[in-house]
């Protein structure tokens, strides 16, 4: 019994310690930014499992939503409401594509890398609509240079 209590104490301390290091990263949803119109800034994040991304509305008529084809297969996804500022916690390693639903074809996309992982080949093969595909290819080129 004493061993069980000590094990539980250690487990609790480890859980608290790991959550203490989790960070919150801010992403701005903007009509215009350094990369042009309809952007997330930044459009690429590298975070650790347990970190949270806060999507902040700087202009009206934007949201953040996951892209099923550009997310791990077991990821349930999310879709924020228009003009909603939301926080999403990423617990599992992988790459996660994000879009603004009304401005997807206009290229309002971003990518989040969680943990130590490699970009799946299927992501490069996926063709996003309109300007979004070009923006993803630009993000992939930056990833390749790392």
Secondary structure by P-SEA (a helix, b strand, c coil): caaaaaaaaaaaaaaaaaaaabbbbbbbbccccccccccccccbbbbcccbbbbbbbcccbbbbbbcccccccccccccccccccbbbbbccbbbbbbbccccccccccbbbbcccccccccccccccccaaaaaaaaaaaaaaac
